[in-house]
Amino acid sequence: MKIGVPKEIKNNEFRVSLTPASVRILVDHSHEVYVQSMAGDAIGFSDNDYLNSGAVILNSAKEVFESTTLIVKVKEPMPKEFQYINEKHTLFTYLHLAGEPEQAAGLVATGATGIAYETVTAEDGSMPLLAPMSAIAGQLSVIVGSYHLLRPNKGMGTLIGAFNDIEPRVVTVIGAGVAGTEAIEKAISNKAYLKIIDLSEKRLNELKNTHGTHNIEYILSTESTIEQAIKNSDLVIGAVYVIGKKAPKVIKNNMLKNMKPGAVMVDISIDQGGCFESSRPTTHDEPTYLHNGVLHYCVTNMPGAVPLTATEALNKATLSYVLELANKGIDIALNENDHLANGLNFKNGNVVHEAVKEALAS
């Protein structure tokens, strides 16, 4: 199969979908891999590295799309790339269609087949291709939250942690999935006072058995418990995910008026539309904005801040699926693997994933 790796063009997106080592494995399986020049340059993967791995280097995205049928990316294609995409293409990437309905409509209209990393499932019900980036975003949420609490960054001017007799600062994490769990562990290692909020009492009990109760509260999620928890929080992290759907708005605009001025909110769910009513997408160039005195961080490609780590983690997760699609052909691979088939979001101009379809219709 002819496999294409275009250079990512989203703001500050330096990840690359296939490393030279991954390309070598695909080439050894008799596939042809076409990589856009400088696709991995920013993280130390040169054109020569790809050439030595057996790839063909092409100068433009247009040439990559024209020369290939399976397009492996990191992030959803941007509107300027739609002109290169047609019904011969299968896109294998993060799509997050529910987060950008207008952009989604344009992408679906290309007639391509779209398989989304974020809706591929595993036998245990987990999301194996979403998990590595969620884990990175969860760790980053505490790092960027702490950074933006600094006064020069428009935060209240405090440091997460405990010092001598000073009370530890308060971090609230809403959602205890993969991203939330990583944020929880990072907050604990930073000696924060932690409030964990989740819909599942079972999940809260699991975390309690793991982490104990010292400086940690375990809170069943309701509108009132969330409102109460964020009142005295310095950092609030939203890590809510519903497969294929828009994230529920767990923090309403009217709740912000009771928060501390200069508190920071990090919305990990922003790719799926955000879990705060006050959220709007931001970029690594301009990551934050103030709303009702609360600093919001809503960057839609958080793991792009650590592109080398994220690329290596993503390749470990996705390569076996790329091989399956290439070795068997798209239709046979989807027919034989129900979990991979759960990644199919659109085909022949129609959205086919029920949750995504419902989200886009709402």
C-alpha positions in Angstrom: 0.0 0.0 0.0 1.1 3.6 -0.6 1.2 5.4 2.7 1.5 9.2 3.0 2.9 11.3 5.9 2.2 15.0 5.4 3.8 17.5 7.6 1.5 18.7 10.3 0.3 22.3 9.9 -1.7 23.0 13.0 -0.3 25.8 15.2 2.9 24.7 16.9 2.3 21.1 15.9 5.7 19.4 15.6 4.7 15.8 16.1 5.0 13.4 13.1 2.7 10.4 12.5 5.5 7.9 11.6 9.0 7.9 12.9 11.9 6.6 10.7 11.8 3.4 12.7 8.1 2.9 11.9 8.7 3.7 8.3 11.4 1.0 8.1 8.9 -1.6 9.5 6.3 -0.7 6.9 8.8 -0.8 4.1 10.0 -4.2 5.3 6.4 -5.3 4.8 6.6 -4.2 1.2 4.7 -1.0 1.6 5.7 2.4 0.0 5.9 5.3 2.4 5.9 8.9 1.1 7.0 11.5 3.6 6.7 15.3 3.1 10.1 17.0 3.3 10.9 18.3 6.8 7.9 16.5 8.4 10.0 15.4 11.4 12.7 18.0 11.2 11.6 19.9 14.4 12.1 16.8 16.6 15.3 15.6 15.1 14.0 13.2 12.3 15.7 14.5 9.2 14.8 13.8 5.5 18.0 11.6 5.4 16.7 9.6 8.3 13.6 8.9 6.4 15.5 8.1 3.2 17.7 5.7 5.1 14.6 4.0 6.4 13.3 3.5 2.8 10.9 6.4 2.5 10.4 8.5 -0.6 10.7 12.3 0.2 8.2 14.6 -1.5 8.4 18.4 -1.4 4.7 19.3 -0.8 1.6 18.0 0.9 -0.1 18.1 -2.5 2.4 15.6 -3.8 2.0 13.3 -0.7 -1.8 13.2 -1.0 -1.6 12.7 -4.8 0.9 9.8 -4.5 -0.8 7.8 -1.7 -4.1 6.3 -0.5 -3.6 5.8 3.2 -2.8 9.1 4.9 -1.4 8.7 8.4 -1.4 11.9 10.4 -1.4 13.2 14.0 -4.1 15.9 14.0 -7.2 16.4 11.9 -6.6 17.9 8.4 -6.9 21.7 8.3 -9.3 23.2 5.8 -6.5 24.3 3.5 -5.6 20.6 3.1 -9.2 19.6 2.1 -8.4 20.4 -1.6 -5.9 17.5 -1.7 -8.3 14.9 -0.1 -10.8 12.8 -2.1 -12.6 9.5 -2.1 -9.4 7.4 -2.8 -8.0 8.4 0.6 -8.3 6.8 4.0 -7.3 9.2 6.8 -6.0 7.6 10.0 -5.5 10.3 12.6 -7.1 12.1 15.5 -10.3 13.6 14.0 -12.3 15.0 17.0 -15.1 15.8 14.7 -17.5 16.8 17.5 -15.3 19.7 18.5 -15.4 21.5 15.2 -18.8 20.8 13.4 -18.2 23.1 10.5 -14.7 21.9 9.8 -16.0 18.3 10.2 -18.7 18.9 7.5 -16.0 20.1 5.1 -13.8 17.1 5.8 -16.7 14.5 5.4 -17.7 16.2 2.1 -14.3 15.2 0.6 -15.6 11.7 0.2 -12.6 10.2 2.0 -12.8 7.5 4.7 -11.9 8.8 8.1 -10.7 6.5 10.9 -10.2 8.3 14.2 -7.6 7.3 16.7 -9.9 8.6 19.5 -12.7 6.1 18.9 -10.7 2.9 18.3 -11.4 0.6 21.2 -9.8 -2.3 23.0 -11.2 -5.5 24.5 -11.3 -4.1 28.0 -13.3 -1.0 26.8 -10.3 1.3 26.9 -9.2 3.7 24.1 -5.7 2.5 23.2 -4.8 5.2 20.7 -6.3 8.0 22.7 -4.7 6.9 26.0 -1.1 7.9 25.3 -1.9 11.5 24.4 -4.5 11.7 27.2 -1.8 10.6 29.6 0.6 13.3 28.4 -2.1 16.0 28.4 -2.9 15.0 32.0 0.7 15.4 33.2 1.0 18.6 31.2 -2.2 20.1 32.7 -0.6 20.4 36.1 2.7 21.8 34.6 1.0 24.4 32.5 -1.5 25.2 35.3 1.3 25.8 37.7 3.1 27.9 35.2 0.1 30.1 34.5 -0.6 30.6 38.3 2.6 32.7 38.3 1.8 36.4 38.6 3.7 37.4 35.4 1.5 35.0 33.5 -1.7 36.7 34.8 -2.3 34.1 37.5 -2.9 34.8 41.2 0.8 34.5 42.0 1.0 31.2 43.9 3.0 28.0 43.7 1.4 24.6 43.9 2.8 22.7 46.8 3.3 22.8 50.6 6.0 24.8 52.3 6.7 24.6 56.0 3.5 25.7 57.8 1.9 27.2 54.7 -1.3 25.5 53.7 -1.0 23.6 50.4 -2.7 25.1 47.4 -5.9 23.4 46.1 -6.1 21.5 42.8 -9.4 20.1 41.6 -9.5 17.4 38.9 -12.8 16.7 37.3 -12.9 13.3 35.5 -10.7 10.4 36.6 -10.1 8.7 33.3 -6.6 8.4 31.7 -6.0 12.1 31.6 -7.5 12.8 34.9 -5.6 10.0 36.6 -2.3 11.4 35.3 -3.2 14.9 36.5 -4.1 13.4 39.9 -0.8 11.7 40.3 1.1 14.8 39.2 -0.8 17.0 41.7 0.0 14.5 44.5 3.7 14.5 43.6 3.5 18.3 43.8 2.1 18.1 47.3 -1.2 19.9 46.4 -4.4 19.6 48.4 -6.4 17.6 45.9 -10.1 17.4 45.1 -11.0 14.5 42.8 -14.5 14.6 41.2 -16.0 11.8 39.1 -19.4 10.3 38.2 -18.3 6.9 39.3 -18.3 6.0 43.0 -16.4 2.8 42.1 -13.6 4.8 40.4 -13.4 7.2 43.4 -13.1 4.2 45.7 -10.3 2.7 43.5 -8.4 5.9 43.7 -9.0 6.2 47.5 -7.5 2.7 47.9 -4.5 3.7 45.9 -3.8 7.2 47.3 -5.4 7.3 50.7 -7.1 10.4 52.2 -4.2 12.6 53.3 -4.9 16.0 51.7 -7.3 14.4 49.2 -11.1 14.6 48.9 -13.1 12.2 46.8 -16.2 13.8 45.5 -19.1 12.3 43.5 -19.8 14.6 40.6 -23.0 16.8 40.7 -23.5 20.4 39.6 -23.5 21.5 43.3 -20.5 19.5 44.4 -18.5 20.9 41.4 -19.6 24.5 42.2 -18.6 24.0 45.8 -15.2 22.5 45.0 -14.0 25.1 42.6 -14.8 28.0 44.9 -11.5 27.7 46.8 -9.5 26.0 44.1 -6.3 27.5 42.7 -6.1 25.2 39.7 -9.1 23.4 38.1 -8.4 20.7 35.5 -11.3 19.4 33.3 -10.6 15.9 32.0 -14.0 14.7 30.9 -14.4 12.5 27.8 -17.4 10.8 26.2 -16.5 8.6 23.2 -17.2 10.5 20.0 -19.4 13.1 21.6 -19.0 16.7 22.7 -17.8 17.0 26.2 -20.5 17.9 28.7 -20.2 21.3 30.2 -19.5 20.5 33.8 -18.6 24.1 34.9 -21.2 26.7 34.1 -20.4 30.4 33.5 -22.2 31.5 36.6 -19.9 29.3 38.8 -16.9 31.4 37.9 -18.1 34.5 39.8 -17.4 32.7 43.1 -13.9 31.5 42.1 -10.7 33.2 43.2 -9.4 35.9 40.9 -6.4 34.7 39.1 -7.3 31.0 39.5 -6.4 28.8 36.5 -8.7 26.4 34.6 -7.1 23.9 32.2 -9.6 22.3 29.8 -8.1 19.0 28.5 -11.4 18.2 26.9 -11.2 21.2 24.5 -10.6 18.9 21.5 -14.1 17.6 22.1 -15.6 21.1 22.5 -14.5 21.7 26.0 -16.0 20.9 29.4 -16.3 24.5 30.7 -19.0 26.7 29.3 -16.5 29.5 29.1 -14.0 27.5 27.1 -12.9 28.4 23.6 -10.0 26.9 21.6 -6.6 28.5 22.0 -3.1 27.8 20.6 0.4 27.4 22.0 1.1 30.9 20.6 -1.7 32.4 22.7 -2.7 29.7 25.2 -4.7 31.6 27.7 -7.4 34.3 28.2 -9.2 35.8 31.2 -12.9 35.2 31.6 -14.6 36.6 34.7 -11.1 37.0 36.3 -10.3 33.3 35.9 -7.4 32.4 33.5 -8.4 29.7 31.0 -5.9 27.4 29.2 -7.7 25.7 26.3 -5.0 24.6 23.8 -6.4 22.0 21.4 -3.1 20.1 20.9 -1.6 20.1 24.4 0.8 17.1 23.7 2.2 19.1 20.8 4.2 21.0 23.5 6.3 17.8 23.9 6.4 16.6 20.3 9.3 14.2 20.6 7.9 12.3 23.6 4.4 12.4 22.1 5.5 11.2 18.7 7.3 8.2 20.2 4.4 7.3 22.5 1.9 7.7 19.6 3.9 5.5 17.3 4.1 2.7 19.9 0.3 2.7 20.0 -0.6 3.2 16.3 1.9 1.3 14.3 0.3 -2.1 14.7 -3.0 -0.7 13.4 -1.3 1.1 10.5 0.3 -2.3 9.6 -3.1 -4.0 9.8 -4.7 -1.5 7.5 -1.9 -1.7 5.0 -1.4 -5.5 5.1 -5.0 -6.4 4.8 -6.4 -3.4 2.9 -8.9 -1.0 4.5 -12.2 -2.8 4.1 -10.9 -6.2 5.2 -9.1 -4.8 8.2 -12.2 -3.0 9.3 -14.4 -6.1 8.7 -12.1 -8.4 10.7 -11.4 -6.1 13.6 -14.4 -4.7 15.4 -12.3 -2.5 17.6 -10.6 -0.9 14.7 -14.0 -0.6 13.0 -15.1 1.5 16.0 -12.6 4.1 14.7 -14.5 4.5 11.5 -16.1 8.0 11.7 -17.1 8.7 8.1 -17.1 7.1 4.6 -18.5 8.1 1.2 -19.6 11.5 2.4 -21.5 10.2 5.4 -20.8 10.1 9.1 -21.2 6.5 10.2 -20.1 6.5 13.9 -23.3 6.8 15.9 -22.0 8.9 18.7 -20.2 11.3 16.4 -23.3 11.5 14.2 -25.4 12.3 17.3 -22.9 15.0 18.4 -22.8 16.7 15.0 -26.6 16.7 14.8 -27.1 18.4 18.1 
